[in-house]
Amino acid sequence: MGDQEKKGSEIASVVPQLFYDIIARIIPGSVVIGAIAIAALGPGRTWESTKIWLNKGSESYPPITLILGVTLALSYTLAILLLGCWSLIFSFAEKLGLNSPNDDSRKKYDFIKQKDPTIGNRITKLYAEIHMTEVLIIGFTLSFGTNLWNWSNPPDSSRSFLLVFLPLLIVGSFGARRHFTSLYHATISNIAELFDFSNSKPKTR
């Protein structure tokens, strides 16, 4: 019974991290790859290329496992790089006084995670969603620049759609980040208060 509980505990500790990677990295990374590809080719050429690719015989396709593996690897790596870009921008904003760091929230998160891992996992999901929006903000901005760069190479009237749609996605991503960030800090603050964080001393690691 002890071994089963140990295995269950190990699985429970891995699953949140797996979902974090999916939400914060793989999903937004995949979306950004698609957005940049469409911006590079143009919506018109992308649609034509997709139709040609779909009409090919199955023997013309590489193995599905190879496609999936490469897509996951590229999505994950791209998301890490874009999060690095966001971190640099964030640090620069802090130096200019445009953003103030909230170190206390990190301490509260560690405290909550220690007191109740289930609630801690819910907060981790919110944090992953914040990272997802940050990847999308940088990614859609790069896509917008790519669309402008390739505006007349070759001429494609369908690019005007991206000229309107991509800024809407950027604004929406900023709005989503604001929502998730506000919810993240409010949740941490409320739960920490319920657990009496101010009068507790978490164990030092």
Sequence and secondary structure as in RCSB ss.txt:
>XXXX:A:sequence
MGDQEKKGSEIASVVPQLFYDIIARIIPGSVVIGAIAIAALGPGRTWESTKIWLNKGSESYPPITLILGVTLALS
YTLAILLLGCWSLIFSFAEKLGLNSPNDDSRKKYDFIKQKDPTIGNRITKLYAEIHMTEVLIIGFTLSFGTNLWN
WSNPPDSSRSFLLVFLPLLIVGSFGARRHFTSLYHATISNIAELFDFSNSKPKTR
>XXXX:A:secstr
 HHHHHHHHHHHHHHHHHHHHIIIIIHHHHHHHHHHHHHHH HHHHHHHHHHHHTS GGGS  HHHHHHHHHHHH
HHHHHHHHHHHHHHHHHHHHTTSS   HHHHHHHHHHHHH HHHHHHHHHHHHHHHHHHHHHHHHHHHHHHHHHT
TBTTB TTHHHHHHHHHHHHHHHHHHHHHHHHHHHHHHHHHHHHTTGGG      
